[in-house]
Amino acid sequence: MTAFARESATIGQSLLTVEIRSVNQRYLDCSFKLPDSLRNLEAGLREQATGRLARGKVECLFRVQSQGAGTGPLTVNREQLQQVLAAAAEVTAILPASQPLNPLEVLQFPGVCQASEDSEEVLQATATELFGRALDALVAGRQREGEKLGAMIYSRIAELETETSAVRELMPGLKLQQRERLLARLAELQVDIDNSRLEQELVYLAQKADVDEELDRLQTHAGEVRRTLDKGGPCGRRLDFLMQELHREANTLSSKSIASSSTHSAVQLKVLIEQMREQVQNIE
């Protein structure tokens, strides 16, 4: 969800710039910084953004910068000028000895002389167009990032499935080793044990160490991650949930470990899931 886009255009004597920044966020949060001349566009721009984006903290900045004062044609407000001259004539009638008006001073009077201003309608229409173009560029950037992250997750899921299959193949031998170690230890102790009770305890230990259910769920969740990615579209929240489920099963697998080999596999599974979980935060 991390991306940046900028578009700009010259309108008369002004430079209009639109910037959109996007960073990771669980939900969509759009903020706008607009000059007063574009303030009434915010509702429409927000609707446009929410229609294209699903997640992320998105900051939208609009700037209108003058390209230089006095470079455009000047116009005289004749009505305002006549009012100023009439007021000056009235003062001269009261104070005959006053200095005559200086034309430059008259031009500096507020409202008499104005530089040509850019049309507000043109400015707003251009701002809307630039925002659409910047939004297109942002979405394209996020799409490219998402494709790279998707490839990484596919790779990690393949490793997770391989590790899960390896644990499944190890478990029958590990259970047998656990049984043999226990019987050997009892033989060393040379104690009389009720065989039926012993068998009950051995069955209990085997059930306690059984991880078939956890392995099945790991493979099921891994398959769901693949299907979610294959489906396309916004999928970050679902992937985030699946990462939580994968992590829960890996933790249970680790707690049931009865040998260093299965412990190593459980740790490796956690590493893979954590790598995916970190990148899922970047996926819309």
C-alpha positions as CSV (number, residue, x, y, z in Angstrom):
1,M,0.0,0.0,0.0
2,T,3.0,2.3,0.0
3,A,3.0,4.5,-3.0
4,F,3.4,8.1,-4.2
5,A,2.1,10.0,-7.2
6,R,2.4,13.6,-8.3
7,E,0.7,15.6,-11.1
8,S,1.0,19.3,-12.0
9,A,-0.3,21.8,-14.6
10,T,0.1,25.5,-15.3
11,I,-3.1,27.5,-15.2
12,G,-2.6,31.2,-16.3
13,Q,-0.1,32.6,-13.8
14,S,-0.4,29.7,-11.3
15,L,1.1,26.2,-10.9
16,L,-1.3,23.6,-9.6
17,T,0.3,20.5,-8.0
18,V,-1.5,17.4,-6.7
19,E,0.4,14.9,-4.5
20,I,-0.9,11.6,-3.1
21,R,1.0,9.6,-0.6
22,S,-0.1,6.2,0.7
23,V,1.3,4.1,3.6
24,N,0.2,1.0,5.4
25,Q,-3.0,1.1,7.4
26,R,-5.5,-1.6,8.4
27,Y,-8.4,0.5,7.1
28,L,-8.8,3.3,4.6
29,D,-8.1,6.8,6.0
30,C,-8.0,9.6,3.5
31,S,-7.0,13.2,4.5
32,F,-7.0,16.2,2.2
33,K,-5.1,19.5,2.4
34,L,-6.7,22.0,0.0
35,P,-6.4,25.7,-0.6
36,D,-9.5,27.8,0.0
37,S,-10.2,28.0,-3.7
38,L,-10.6,24.2,-3.9
39,R,-12.2,23.5,-0.5
40,N,-15.6,22.7,-2.0
41,L,-14.1,19.9,-4.0
42,E,-13.2,17.7,-1.0
43,A,-16.4,15.7,-0.8
44,G,-16.2,14.7,-4.5
45,L,-12.4,14.0,-4.3
46,R,-13.0,11.8,-1.2
47,E,-15.7,9.8,-3.0
48,Q,-13.4,9.3,-5.9
49,A,-10.6,8.0,-3.7
50,T,-12.8,5.7,-1.7
51,G,-14.1,4.2,-4.9
52,R,-10.5,3.2,-6.0
53,L,-8.8,2.3,-2.7
54,A,-9.7,-0.2,0.0
55,R,-6.9,0.2,2.7
56,G,-4.1,2.5,3.6
57,K,-3.5,5.9,5.1
58,V,-3.7,8.3,2.2
59,E,-2.6,11.9,2.3
60,C,-3.8,14.2,-0.6
61,L,-2.1,17.6,-1.0
62,F,-3.1,20.3,-3.4
63,R,-0.9,23.4,-3.9
64,V,-1.5,26.5,-6.0
65,Q,1.7,28.5,-6.5
66,S,2.0,31.9,-8.2
67,Q,4.6,31.8,-11.0
68,G,5.6,35.5,-10.4
69,A,3.8,38.6,-9.4
70,G,3.2,41.3,-12.0
71,T,3.8,39.1,-14.9
72,G,0.2,39.1,-16.1
73,P,-1.9,42.1,-17.5
74,L,-3.2,44.7,-15.1
75,T,-6.7,46.0,-15.1
76,V,-8.2,49.1,-13.6
77,N,-11.4,49.0,-11.7
78,R,-13.0,52.2,-13.1
79,E,-15.9,52.2,-10.6
80,Q,-13.5,52.0,-7.7
81,L,-11.2,54.6,-9.3
82,Q,-14.1,57.1,-9.7
83,Q,-15.0,56.6,-6.0
84,V,-11.4,57.3,-5.0
85,L,-11.2,60.4,-7.2
86,A,-14.5,61.7,-5.9
87,A,-13.4,61.3,-2.4
88,A,-10.1,63.0,-3.2
89,A,-11.9,65.9,-4.8
90,E,-14.0,66.3,-1.7
91,V,-10.9,66.5,0.4
92,T,-9.3,69.0,-1.9
93,A,-12.4,71.2,-1.6
94,I,-11.9,71.3,2.1
95,L,-8.1,71.6,2.0
96,P,-7.3,73.7,-1.1
97,A,-3.5,73.7,-0.3
98,S,-3.2,69.9,-0.4
99,Q,-0.9,68.3,-2.9
100,P,-2.4,67.0,-6.2
101,L,-3.0,63.2,-6.5
102,N,-0.1,61.0,-7.6
103,P,-1.4,58.4,-10.1
104,L,0.9,55.7,-8.7
105,E,-0.6,56.3,-5.2
106,V,-4.1,56.0,-6.7
107,L,-3.2,52.7,-8.3
108,Q,-2.0,51.4,-4.9
109,F,-5.4,52.1,-3.4
110,P,-7.1,48.7,-2.6
111,G,-9.3,47.5,-5.4
112,V,-8.3,50.1,-8.0
113,C,-5.7,48.1,-9.8
114,Q,-5.9,44.3,-10.1
115,A,-3.8,41.6,-11.8
116,S,-5.8,39.2,-13.9
117,E,-6.9,36.2,-11.9
118,D,-7.1,32.6,-13.0
119,S,-10.7,31.4,-13.5
120,E,-11.9,29.5,-10.4
121,E,-13.9,27.2,-12.6
122,V,-10.9,26.3,-14.7
123,L,-8.8,25.8,-11.6
124,Q,-11.3,23.4,-10.0
125,A,-11.8,21.4,-13.2
126,T,-8.1,21.1,-13.6
127,A,-7.6,20.0,-10.0
128,T,-10.2,17.3,-10.4
129,E,-8.6,16.0,-13.6
130,L,-5.1,16.1,-12.0
131,F,-6.4,14.2,-9.0
132,G,-7.8,11.5,-11.2
133,R,-4.5,11.1,-13.0
134,A,-2.5,11.0,-9.8
135,L,-5.0,8.4,-8.4
136,D,-4.4,6.3,-11.5
137,A,-0.7,6.5,-11.0
138,L,-1.0,5.6,-7.3
139,V,-3.2,2.6,-7.9
140,A,-0.8,1.4,-10.6
141,G,2.2,1.7,-8.2
142,R,0.3,-0.1,-5.5
143,Q,-0.6,-2.8,-8.1
144,R,3.1,-3.3,-9.0
145,E,4.0,-3.6,-5.3
146,G,1.2,-6.0,-4.7
147,E,2.3,-8.3,-7.5
148,K,5.8,-8.5,-6.0
149,L,4.5,-9.1,-2.5
150,G,2.1,-11.8,-3.9
151,A,5.1,-13.6,-5.5
152,M,6.9,-13.6,-2.2
153,I,3.9,-15.0,-0.3
154,Y,3.4,-17.7,-2.9
155,S,7.1,-18.7,-2.4
156,R,6.7,-18.8,1.4
157,I,3.5,-20.8,1.2
158,A,5.3,-23.4,-0.9
159,E,8.0,-23.6,1.7
160,L,5.4,-23.9,4.5
161,E,3.6,-26.7,2.7
162,T,6.9,-28.5,2.2
163,E,7.8,-28.2,5.9
164,T,4.3,-29.4,6.9
165,S,4.6,-32.5,4.7
166,A,8.1,-33.2,6.2
167,V,6.6,-33.1,9.8
168,R,3.8,-35.4,8.8
169,E,6.3,-37.9,7.5
170,L,8.4,-37.7,10.6
171,M,5.6,-38.2,13.1
172,P,5.1,-42.0,13.0
173,G,8.8,-42.5,13.6
174,L,8.9,-40.0,16.4
175,K,6.0,-41.6,18.1
176,L,7.7,-45.0,17.9
177,Q,10.9,-43.5,19.3
178,Q,8.9,-41.9,22.2
179,R,7.4,-45.3,23.0
180,E,10.7,-47.1,22.9
181,R,12.5,-44.5,25.1
182,L,9.8,-44.9,27.7
183,L,9.9,-48.7,27.7
184,A,13.7,-48.6,27.9
185,R,13.6,-46.2,30.8
186,L,11.1,-48.4,32.7
187,A,13.3,-51.4,32.1
188,E,16.2,-49.5,33.6
189,L,14.2,-48.8,36.7
190,Q,13.3,-52.4,37.1
191,V,9.8,-51.8,38.5
192,D,6.7,-53.9,38.2
193,I,4.1,-52.2,36.1
194,D,0.6,-53.2,35.2
195,N,0.7,-53.8,31.5
196,S,-2.8,-52.6,30.8
197,R,-2.1,-49.4,32.7
198,L,1.1,-49.0,30.8
199,E,-0.7,-49.4,27.5
200,Q,-3.2,-46.8,28.6
201,E,-0.5,-44.3,29.4
202,L,1.3,-45.0,26.1
203,V,-1.9,-44.4,24.2
204,Y,-2.4,-41.2,26.2
205,L,1.1,-39.9,25.3
206,A,0.5,-40.8,21.7
207,Q,-2.7,-38.9,21.6
208,K,-1.1,-35.9,23.3
209,A,1.7,-35.8,20.8
210,D,-0.6,-36.3,17.8
211,V,-0.4,-33.3,15.5
212,D,-2.4,-34.5,12.5
213,E,-5.2,-32.1,13.1
214,E,-2.8,-29.1,13.3
215,L,-1.0,-30.2,10.1
216,D,-4.3,-30.6,8.3
217,R,-5.3,-27.1,9.3
218,L,-2.0,-25.7,8.3
219,Q,-2.4,-27.1,4.9
220,T,-6.0,-26.0,4.6
221,H,-5.1,-22.4,5.6
222,A,-2.1,-22.5,3.1
223,G,-4.5,-23.5,0.4
224,E,-6.9,-20.7,1.3
225,V,-4.0,-18.2,1.1
226,R,-3.4,-19.4,-2.4
227,R,-7.0,-19.1,-3.4
228,T,-7.3,-15.6,-1.9
229,L,-4.3,-14.5,-3.9
230,D,-5.5,-16.2,-7.1
231,K,-8.9,-14.5,-6.8
232,G,-7.3,-11.0,-6.9
233,G,-8.8,-7.7,-5.8
234,P,-8.5,-6.3,-2.3
235,C,-7.5,-9.2,0.0
236,G,-5.3,-7.8,2.7
237,R,-7.7,-8.2,5.6
238,R,-8.5,-11.8,4.7
239,L,-4.8,-12.6,4.4
240,D,-4.2,-10.9,7.8
241,F,-6.8,-13.2,9.3
242,L,-5.3,-16.3,7.7
243,M,-1.8,-15.4,9.0
244,Q,-3.3,-15.3,12.5
245,E,-4.8,-18.8,12.0
246,L,-1.5,-20.2,10.6
247,H,0.4,-18.7,13.6
248,R,-2.0,-20.3,16.0
249,E,-1.6,-23.8,14.5
250,A,2.2,-23.4,14.4
251,N,2.2,-22.5,18.1
252,T,0.2,-25.6,18.9
253,L,2.5,-27.7,16.8
254,S,5.4,-26.4,18.7
255,S,3.8,-27.1,22.1
256,K,3.2,-30.7,21.1
257,S,6.8,-31.3,19.9
258,I,8.4,-34.5,21.2
259,A,11.8,-34.2,19.4
260,S,14.3,-31.6,18.3
261,S,13.5,-32.3,14.6
262,S,9.8,-31.4,15.1
263,T,10.7,-28.4,17.2
264,H,13.0,-27.2,14.4
265,S,10.2,-27.6,11.9
266,A,7.8,-25.7,14.1
267,V,10.2,-22.8,14.5
268,Q,10.8,-22.7,10.7
269,L,7.0,-22.6,10.2
270,K,6.8,-19.6,12.6
271,V,9.6,-17.8,10.7
272,L,7.8,-18.3,7.4
273,I,4.5,-17.2,8.8
274,E,6.0,-14.1,10.4
275,Q,7.7,-13.1,7.1
276,M,4.3,-13.4,5.4
277,R,2.5,-11.6,8.1
278,E,4.8,-8.6,7.9
279,Q,4.3,-8.3,4.1
280,V,0.5,-8.8,4.3
281,Q,0.3,-5.5,6.1
282,N,1.4,-3.9,2.8
283,I,-1.3,-5.6,0.7
284,E,-4.6,-3.9,0.0
